[in-house]
Amino acid sequence: MLSGKQRSYLRGQANKLNPIIHVGKGGIDQALIDQMEEALTAHELVKGKVLKNSLEEVRDAAEKLAESCNAEIVQVIGNIFILYRRNKEKPIYKLP
């Protein structure tokens, strides 16, 4: 569970990131979950976007992906969400 200070730090780090995961009209399927797993392993902090043609709500999509990937939701704002999962072998971010 992330504290408020850690969440704030990660939000600041995510500002410069571009969304690399896009949830479209197909919704969340196994291919998207696998893509998120790879992205979290490589980057730890991943920004995603729910497209307008998607039937998923942004909060619901973020919760489903976080649960499927054992990640934590850092922020949901507008149609953008940010997920974080610490890489145990090579951590990138040092949380306060």
Backbone hydrogen bonds, N-H to C=O, Kabsch-Sander energy under -0.5 kcal/mol:
donor,donor_aa,acceptor,acceptor_aa,energy
7,R,3,S,-2.6
8,S,4,G,-2.2
9,Y,5,K,-2.1
10,L,6,Q,-2.5
11,R,7,R,-2.2
12,G,8,S,-1.9
13,Q,9,Y,-1.9
14,A,10,L,-2.0
15,N,11,R,-0.8
15,N,12,G,-0.5
16,K,13,Q,-0.6
17,L,14,A,-1.4
20,I,47,K,-2.5
21,I,47,K,-1.2
23,V,49,K,-2.8
24,G,22,H,-0.7
27,G,24,G,-1.8
29,D,27,G,-0.7
33,I,29,D,-2.0
34,D,30,Q,-2.6
35,Q,31,A,-2.2
36,M,32,L,-2.3
37,E,33,I,-2.4
38,E,34,D,-2.3
39,A,35,Q,-2.2
40,L,36,M,-2.7
41,T,37,E,-2.2
42,A,38,E,-2.2
43,H,39,A,-2.9
44,E,40,L,-1.7
45,L,43,H,-2.2
46,V,44,E,-0.5
46,V,83,L,-2.7
48,G,81,F,-3.3
49,K,21,I,-2.8
50,V,79,N,-2.7
51,L,23,V,-2.5
51,L,49,K,-0.7
54,S,51,L,-1.6
61,A,57,E,-2.6
62,A,58,V,-2.5
63,E,59,R,-2.4
64,K,60,D,-2.5
65,L,61,A,-2.4
66,A,62,A,-2.6
67,E,63,E,-2.4
68,S,64,K,-2.3
69,C,65,L,-1.9
70,N,66,A,-0.7
70,N,67,E,-0.6
71,A,66,A,-2.4
72,E,84,Y,-2.8
74,V,72,E,-0.5
74,V,82,I,-3.0
75,Q,82,I,-1.1
77,I,80,I,-2.5
80,I,77,I,-2.3
81,F,48,G,-2.4
82,I,75,Q,-2.4
83,L,46,V,-2.7
84,Y,72,E,-2.4
85,R,44,E,-2.0
88,K,86,R,-0.7
95,L,93,Y,-0.8
